[in-house]
């Protein structure tokens, strides 16, 4: 633990004295937090506090720069993350972005390298962000968050025509020996090759974008945004995917293990296409308040009847499941949101979710944000309160996270938990 | 007596020519816009400072690149935030009343409403308020004396096709001698007065008389004031592609020197 911390400290000092003078941007984020009990929620969509331990801390050092030469751009961004608690520590170093961008002909751009590609028009996770890994629940809600924006190795061509922008992206499969620590600095492995083409434009006040993606199956995406009057913004982000048999089998396994039933009668089995979409609105009050509502339809989630059956079973076995050793194999693996998504590929357990976000700048330095995430089937949810104060170049903030509603639902499954933390950031 | 009749006739003729030469609202507004715009393509560096009861509470520095398209009757503005660190590298594109923002950390380009506040009394849409005649139809309400200057009092009503704009009506005082704005009141769709703007510190830049300072007062809390001050104003052309929302993630700061 101490060695690791020293290593990170050394890296920070290295950045400060050697790298920072030549790097345009770098930042250090530190967070400390505590949970009342060990976090055991199945879904922690925001993953605000990063760890699932009683007392914990994280230190993150990010540095990067962009070199420009007429029509040539080289961008490099590196992140070092140390997560520590009284029981464990982890250090990860990742090249989050490293790419070359140039303009070989007028209005045509080519990008080659690891690029963080984030399409979309809303704040919640965009279902049509096909190049992001399934587990990347990008924390788009926060303007000043500490999320890891890790890119993907791609070759991208982008053409700006007078009326629309066309893109063609190829991302290769890319794997290596996970035991090799140095290669692990490259970040997440790319398990499949992806071909994506998209077109985006603006007509009659609407921002429109459509995309087609192929990665062993076809996926279609669409984004739409429109402003009504002076205060109201509306948006839609949509993805329709061909059914992935392995994903459905995983879900079926999960259902069987959670309910103990062997009958393969999940609603999703009869579906050919999986729709996932977000319909949202953002209202700006003249007094600077911002209120946002988003409805999230998760075509991969359980139907209300299926979810009721799962909850019934979980309640019956609550005491039994409280002992981790006695939990079903799948459930043990699903003790955090990240593993839920990694194991099942399911962004949430049920079909219908709601998000309410309220943001208000108390002053130009102080901001307040309240977020409520709702499972609309049983109306349980997660509330998040975040406030921060900024004085250049520092920022200090506090976060509080608490599940509410049905304790046996996904946000507060098995135990009633809350999490609180403070964080400190320096941006140069 | 005969000479007196001739004199009277000549005076009447002169008076009628003078009346004919009197500008109508459309011409006044067009000339007012022409007088304060340094060109169809220009760039600026601006400091926006927000005051609460005369105390400075915050300040932004930003660079702006403007392109005025006479044919399409649109103003396109690209804003790059330079300071402070918490907003640095944000980029904003405004085409007419449509606004997009790119935050460096969230990466995707989001759509904003024109009334969303940028700082203090300044909305996003106010930064690009460079040409009144594109969005508003004027009517001359008369002349009045304002701080020793004789001014036209114009009532600007938003054009039917620009109803999406943040202000439904503007009362604008324009100096009759130089045809330059000195004061404006901005009204919401509801008829409520939102803000008052004082155009000050006129300087000759690139052969035009430019108000280097605009003081914006909240009409409800009159002590709250935000000052927009040009630090630099130059003629500069930025490629048309840069004024596309899809290009915002690629954009980096373009120095204002030619």
Interface residues (C-beta under 8 A of the other chain):
Chain A: X25 X66 X68 X73 X101 X107 X109 X116 X118 X119 X120 X121 X122 X123 X126 X140 X142 X143 X144 X145 X147 X149 X158 X160 X165 X200 X202 X205 X207 X225 X226 X227 X229 X230 X231 X232 X233 X235 X282 X284 X286 X288 X290 X363 X364 X365 X390 X392 X393 X395 X427 X428
Chain B: X50 X57 X58 X84 X85 X86 X88 X89 X98 X99 X100 X103 X105 X106 X107 X108 X109 X110 X111 X112 X113 X114 X115 X116 X117 X119 X120 X164 X165 X166 X188 X189 X194 X241 X244 X245 X246 X247 X250 X252
